[in-house]
Amino acid sequence: MPALEWYGSVGHVGVCLRYIQVYGVCRLVTLWQAIETTGNIGLGRL
């Protein structure tokens, strides 16, 4: 079944993209918190 194989590969790519997206958001949040705790230097007040 080529359709099933195609769906499986697309699903796998979707999982990878979702993981990257969530991981990137977590990185941004921790970076933002680090900036704010450093004393609102530059971008902290945006």
Secondary structure, 3 states (H helix, E strand, C coil): CHHHHHHHHHHHHHHHHHHHHHHHHHHHHHHHHHHHHCCCCHHHHC
